[in-house]
């Protein structure tokens, strides 16, 4: 699977130590300016709030036919809904 380029953060923001509200406010911090895509797999090491995956999905989905996510672990009591 090729690596895509064009995904970036509007601001470099650390999520460590942030509460759910702060993390959710970061969802709109991602932007995609690359070429149209067919299939995308977002890979994340650990899901805590889901904000990273949601933000990346929101930025890429208008440019892709299919977007899926894979995570390797979920933090106990994660905020995901």
C-alpha positions in Angstrom: 0.0 0.0 0.0 1.5 3.3 -1.0 2.0 6.2 1.5 0.0 9.3 0.7 1.3 12.8 0.8 -0.7 16.0 1.3 -2.1 15.3 4.7 -1.1 17.9 7.3 -2.1 19.5 10.6 -3.0 23.1 10.5 -1.3 23.5 13.9 1.1 21.2 15.6 -0.9 20.3 18.8 0.0 17.6 21.3 -2.9 15.4 22.5 -1.1 14.0 25.5 -2.7 15.1 28.8 -5.7 16.6 27.0 -9.3 15.9 28.2 -12.1 14.7 25.9 -13.3 18.2 25.1 -9.8 19.5 24.2 -9.2 16.4 22.0 -12.5 16.8 20.2 -11.7 20.4 19.4 -8.7 19.1 17.4 -10.7 17.1 14.9 -10.8 20.0 12.4 -7.0 20.5 12.7 -6.3 18.2 9.7 -6.2 19.1 6.0 -5.6 17.2 2.8 -4.3 18.8 -0.3 -3.1 15.8 -2.4 -4.5 14.1 -5.4 -7.8 12.1 -5.5 -7.5 8.7 -3.8 -9.2 5.4 -4.4 -8.7 3.4 -1.1 -7.2 4.7 2.1 -6.3 2.9 5.3 -5.6 5.1 8.3 -3.3 3.3 10.8 -3.0 4.5 14.4 -1.1 2.9 17.2 -3.5 3.5 20.1 -7.0 5.0 20.1 -7.8 7.1 23.2 -10.5 9.5 22.1 -10.7 8.7 18.4 -10.0 12.4 17.5 -7.0 11.7 15.3 -8.7 9.1 13.2 -11.9 11.2 13.0 -10.0 14.3 12.0 -7.9 12.5 9.4 -11.1 10.7 8.0 -12.9 14.1 7.8 -10.0 15.6 5.9 -9.5 12.7 3.4 -13.0 11.4 2.8 -14.0 14.1 0.3 -11.0 13.0 -1.8 -11.3 9.2 -1.5 -13.7 6.5 -2.6 -13.1 4.4 0.5 -11.6 5.2 3.9 -11.0 2.6 6.6 -9.1 2.7 9.9 -7.0 0.2 11.7 -5.7 0.6 15.2 -3.3 -1.7 17.2 -4.7 -1.0 20.7 -7.4 0.8 22.5 -6.9 2.6 25.8 -9.1 1.2 28.5 -12.0 3.5 29.1 -11.4 5.1 25.7 -13.7 8.0 24.8 -14.8 6.5 21.4 -18.4 6.9 20.4 
